[in-house]
Amino acid sequence: MYRAVFFTVHLLLASIPLFLGLHSLLPWLFFLLVLTSFCLGIYDTQQTEHSIRRNFPLVGRGRWILESVRPFVQQYLLESDVGGAPINRMFRAIVYQRAKGDLATIPFGTKLDTYQDGYEWIGHSIAARNISELEHDPRVRVGGPQCTQPYAAALLNVSAMSFGSLSNNAVRALNRGAAAGGFYHNTGEGGVSDFHLEHAGDLVWQIGTGYFGCRASDGSFSAEAFADTATLPSIRMIEIKLSQGAKPGHGGILPASKNTELIARIRQVPTGTEVVSPSAHSAFSSPRGLLEFVAQLRMLSGGKPVGFKLCVGRESEFIAICKAMLDTGITPDFVTVDGGEGGTGAAPLEYSNSVGMPLRDGLAFVVNTLEGFGVREHITVIASGKIITAFHMAKALALGADMCNSARGMMLALGCVQSLECNSNRCPTGVTTQDPQLVQGLDVTDKGERVARYQRETLHALLDLLSSAGLKSPGELNRSHIHRRIDQMTIRRYDELFPLPQKASYLTATATDPVYIHLKEASSDSFAPQTAEA
C-alpha cells in the first residue's frame, strides 16, 4: 500500500513544474529534488539489507536518521543532571567547571535522593579543622625495600590511556598538564611516544601483553629494548598490566582505522591492521614468574618502582600472587586496582558490562589480602575506575588506597563531551581520534592548563572534605568515615561492610574463615585454582 502512495505522490510532485512553466530555474531545481528523492526510493525498494526501507521507501530512512541523532538529543535536551551514562551530567559539569576555573558550587541543595538505597556520604566532625592546617600537596612515597629510586607521587594522576587510543594532541596536553601540576601520566600499554616525552611530565610506563616499546620481532619481551626506554629520566615507574577494567582477560584493541604509520612504528606492528594484544603475558605463566618479572624490570630500569595493574577476577589468583611474595621474598612496589566499570576506548559490550569486580569490592579485597598476608606495609595501592570527584577519591582512600588514577575525568578535562565515538575514529573533540582534521581542534596549551587545573581543584576539594572530617592528612581517612544506606531502615559504615583483617591473619586462617576456600585454591606455582584436596 505504501509503495503505491510513494509512486503516486512522486508522480504528482514531478508534474508540478509543468504547471509552473519550465522557463525559470526554480521549477528545474524542484524537479531535480523530486527526481533524487524518487531514485532513493527506488533504490530502497530494490535493496535487501533493511526490511523497513524496502517496505517503506524513503520514509523508512527516518529511523536511521533519528537513531544517529538520538545520543545527542538525549544528552543535550532530555538528560537530567543526575542522568546520563557512563558519566552523568552532574559529574561532567563539575569536571568542566574545575578545568576552566569556573564557579564550582551548586545552588539550592543536592539533587540526589539521599534516601535511595546505596546513597553514600562522609561523616563530618564537630571538631573540624581549617583546610590551611593540611598540607596543600600531600605526596605518597612509592618504592619498597627492593627499590633504589623511589618516587613521590601525587594523590590524583592520569590513568592509563595509550597513544593510538588517544590522539597525539591529547597525549601532549595530558603530559603538559602533568608537568605543570606535578603529577604522573600513565602511558597505557601502547608504548612511549615522542608526544609523551615532549613536555617532560612524569611518566608511568605501562607494559602490556603486546610488549609495545619493548618488543622483539616475534612479539615477545625484549630486555634490551626495555632497558633503553626504562632508564629515561621521564620514566618514574613501571606498571605491568595484567588486566584492565574495560575488558579484563581480553587484551587491548586498537581499531585498524586508528593504526596509522606512526602508531605502527611505535608499537612495532603492521600499519592499518587491527592490533589486538594477547589475553595473557608470554614473559611469565605463574605467580612466581610474575614476581620474578617484577624483579627483572626493577633491575633493568635501574631500581625504579615496579608494580602491576589488575581488575580482580577470581580471588584465588591474587591470593596466589601474595603467596608467591612470601615464597620468593619479592614484592611489587605498587598494585593498581582497576574496577570492572573502567574503560575509555573500544571494548566488547559483554566485557564492559559483565566481566570483572567493581572497584570498591576489588579494592577492599586487594587491601584486605595484602594485610592478611602481612605484606601491605611496603606496597602502595592505587585505585583506578570511574574516579571523577573528590568524594570518589575519598571512598577509595577510605577503603585503603594510597592514591588514585583517573582516565575519564582527565578526558573530560581535555574537552571530551561524551559523544560515545571513542571506538569510531570520529571523536568530535579530537581526544580519541587519529583524524588530523579533528585532532587539530584540540589546543595543547589550553587543554594542558585545564588538565592541571582540574587535578589541582579536585585535590583541593578532597582536602576540604578531610578538614571537615577533622582529619590532618589523607592517611587518616579510613573505613569508619564513609556511610552507605543499605535500605530505608539500615545504614552501615564501610568498616562494617568491608571489615579489615588482622595483619598476617590469613597465614593461620581456619575452615571457618570466609576467605579459607580461596586460600585453599591458591598456589604460588599456578594462577589456576587448585582442588580442595591439593
Residue, then its C-alpha position, 0 to 999 in steps of 0.5 A: m500500500y505504501r509503495a503505491v502512495f510513494f509512486t503516486v505522490h512522486l508522480l504528482l510532485a514531478s508534474i508540478p513544474l509543468f504547471l509552473g512553466l519550465h522557463s525559470l530555474l526554480p521549477w528545474l531545481f524542484f524537479l531535480l529534488v523530486l527526481t533524487s528523492f524518487c531514485l532513493g526510493i527506488y533504490d530502497t525498494q530494490q535493496t535487501e539489507h533493511s526490511i523497513r526501507r524496502n517496505f517503506p521507501l524513503v520514509g523508512r530512512g527516518r529511523w536511521i536518521l533519528e537513531s544517529v541523532r538520538p545520543f545527542v538529543q538525549q544528552y543535550l535536551l532530555e538528560s537530567d543532571v543526575g542522568g546520563a551514562p557512563i558519566n552523568r551530567m552532574f559529574r561532567a559539569i563539575v569536571y568542566q567547571r574545575a578545568k576552566g576555573d569556573l564557579a564550582t558550587i551548586p545552588f539550592g541543595t543536592k539533587l540526589d535522593t539521599y534516601q535511595d538505597g546505596y546513597e553514600w556520604i562522609g561523616h563530618s566532625i564537630a571538631a573540624r579543622n581549617i583546610s590551611e592546617l593540611e598540607h596543600d600537596p600531600r605526596v605518597r612515597v612509592g618504592g619498597p625495600q627492593c627499590t633504589q629510586p623511589y618516587a613521590a607521587a601525587l594523590l590524583n594522576v592520569s590513568a592509563m590511556s595509550f597513544g593510538s587510543l588517544s590522539n597525539n594532541a591529547v597525549r601532549a596536553l595530558n603530559r603538559g598538564a602533568a608537568a605543570g601540576g606535578f603529577y604522573h601520566n600513565t602511558g597505557e600499554g601502547g608504548v612511549s611516544d615522542f608526544h609523551l616525552e615532549h613536555a617532560g611530565d612524569l611518566v608511568w610506563q605501562i607494559g602490556t601483553g603486546y610488549f609495545g616499546c619493548r618488543a622483539s620481532d616475534g612479539s615477545f619481551s625484549a630486555e634490551a629494548f626495555a632497558d633503553t626506554a626504562t632508564l629515561p629520566s621521564i620514566r618514574m615507574i613501571e606498571i605491568k598490566l595484567s588486566q584492565g577494567a574495560k575488558p579484563g582477560h581480553g587484551g587491548i584493541l586498537p581499531a585498524s582505522k586508528n593504526t596509522e604509520l606512526i602508531a605502527r612504528i611505535r608499537q612495532v606492528p603492521t600499519g592499518t591492521e587491527v592490533v589486538s594484544p594477547s589475553a595473557h603475558s608470554a614473559f611469565s605463566s605463574p605467580r612466581g614468574l610474575l614476581e620474578f618479572v617484577a624483579q627483572l624490570r626493577m633491575l633493568s630500569g635501574g631500581k625504579p618502582v615496579g608494580f602491576k595493574l589488575c581488575v580482580g577476577r577470581e580471588s584465588e589468583f591474587i591470593a596466589i600472587c601474595k603467596a608467591m611474595l612470601d615464597t620468593g621474598i619479592t614484592p611489587d612496589f605498587v598494585t593498581v586496582d582497576g574496577g570492572e566499570g573502567g574503560t575509555g576506548a573500544a571494548p566488547l559490550e559483554y566485557s564492559n558490562s559483565v566481566g570483572m569486580p567493581l572497584r570498591d569490592g576489588l579494592a577492599f579485597v586487594v587491601n584486605t589480602l595484602e594485610g592478611f598476608g602481612v605484606r601491605e606495609h611496603i606496597t602502595v595501592i592505587a585505585s583506578g575506575k570511574i574516579i571523577t570527584a573528590f568524594h570518589m577519591a575519598k571512598a577509595l582512600a577510605l577503603g585503603a588506597d594510597m592514591c588514585n588514577s583517573a582516565r575519564g575525568m582527565m578526558l573530560a578535562l581535555g574537552c571530551v563531551q561524551s559523544l560515545e565515538c571513542n571506538s569510531n575514529r570520529c571523536p568530535t573533540g579530537v581526544t580519541t581520534q587519529d583524524p588530523q582534521l579533528v585532532q587539530g581542534l584540540d589546543v595543547t596549551d589550553k587543554g594542558e592548563r585545564v588538565a592541571r587545573y582540574q587535578r589541582e581543584t579536585l585535590h583541593a576539594l578532597l582536602d576540604l572534605l578531610s578538614s571537615a572530617g577533622l582529619k590532618s592528612p589523607g592517611e587518616l581517612n579510613r573505613s569508619h568515615i564513609h556511610r552507605r544506606i543499605d535500605q530505608m531502615t539500615i545504614r552501615r559504615y564501610d568498616e562494617l561492610f568491608p571489615l579489615p583483617q588482622k595483619a598476617s591473619y590469613l597465614t593461620a586462617t581456619a575452615t571457618d574463615p570466609v576467605y579459607i576456600h580461596l586460600k585453599e585454591a591458591s598456589s604460588d606455582s599456578f594462577a589456576p585454582q587448585t582442588a580442595e584436596a591439593 
